[in-house]
Structures are given as C-alpha cells and as structure tokens.
Amino acid sequence: MSEPTQKYSITMPRDIAEAARARSGPSGLSAYVAAAVARQIERDNLNELIVVAEAEHGPIADEEVQALRDQLQQARSQQTHDGANAA
C-alpha cells in the first residue's frame, strides 16, 4: 500500500523543471521529483553515517576506498559472467 500523499508547491529553475518533466515518463513529474528527493535523503543519511564513523575510527584512506571499489567491480563482473552462462 502506498504512503499518503500531500500536495506541495515548490520553486525550481525552469530548465531543471522542464528536463525533469521530459524524463518523468508515465509516472509523472511528481513521482520523478519524489524519487529524486528520496535518493537525496538516502545520500544525506549515508553522509551522516560516514561523519560519525570517521569521527570514531578516523578517515578512510583512498587506497581502502579503491580496494573496495575494485572488489565491487569484480563481484559485478562475476555476476554478469555467471548470468550469461546461466542463459
């Protein structure tokens, strides 16, 4: 079941509004904007977690970040490879 909704009035630059409207597809501009705001809230929450973790454990080294990115890419490649073999 979907959450209750409420109508809001927002102001944004015309070019951004028109680009969003053009990309919104059949779900409409409201759904497109709601999804974008939800993603931004997720990012804000993650950034808050990072700040807390770095305050407690220190900053994450660039090398550690790159190693994790490499692992993620390798896992994605393996999934793609395994999916292709299953077909």
C-alpha positions in Angstrom: 0.0 0.0 0.0 1.4 3.4 -0.9 2.0 6.2 1.6 -0.5 9.0 2.0 0.4 12.0 -0.2 0.1 15.7 0.2 0.3 18.4 -2.4 3.2 20.9 -2.1 4.3 23.9 -4.1 8.0 24.1 -4.9 10.1 26.6 -6.9 12.9 25.4 -9.1 14.7 26.8 -12.2 12.6 26.4 -15.3 15.3 24.4 -17.2 15.6 21.8 -14.4 11.8 21.5 -14.2 11.4 21.0 -17.9 14.2 18.5 -18.1 12.6 16.6 -15.2 9.2 16.7 -16.9 10.7 15.4 -20.1 12.3 12.5 -18.3 9.5 11.7 -15.9 7.7 9.3 -18.2 4.3 7.8 -17.5 4.7 8.0 -13.7 4.7 11.8 -14.0 6.7 14.7 -12.6 5.5 14.3 -9.0 6.8 10.7 -8.8 10.0 11.7 -10.5 10.7 14.5 -8.1 9.7 12.4 -5.1 12.2 9.7 -6.2 14.9 12.3 -6.6 14.2 13.7 -3.1 14.2 10.2 -1.6 17.6 9.5 -3.2 19.0 12.7 -1.8 17.7 11.9 1.7 19.5 8.5 1.4 22.7 10.2 0.4 22.4 12.7 3.3 21.8 9.8 5.7 24.8 8.0 4.4 27.0 11.1 4.7 25.9 11.5 8.3 26.9 7.8 9.0 30.3 8.5 7.4 30.9 11.5 9.5 30.1 9.5 12.7 32.2 6.5 11.6 35.2 8.7 10.7 34.9 10.6 14.0 35.1 7.3 15.8 37.6 5.4 13.6 39.4 8.0 11.7 39.2 8.8 8.0 39.1 6.1 5.4 42.3 6.0 3.2 41.9 6.5 -0.5 43.6 3.1 -1.0 41.0 1.4 1.1 38.2 3.0 -0.9 39.8 2.0 -4.2 40.3 -1.6 -2.9 36.6 -1.8 -2.1 35.6 -0.4 -5.4 37.8 -3.0 -7.1 36.1 -5.7 -5.1 32.7 -4.4 -6.1 33.6 -4.2 -9.7 35.0 -7.8 -9.6 31.7 -9.0 -8.0 29.6 -7.2 -10.6 31.7 -8.7 -13.4 31.3 -12.2 -11.9 27.5 -11.8 -11.6 27.4 -10.7 -15.2 29.6 -13.6 -16.3 27.5 -16.1 -14.2 24.3 -14.7 -15.6 25.4 -15.1 -19.1 26.4 -18.7 -18.5 23.1 -19.5 -17.0 21.2 -18.3 -20.1 
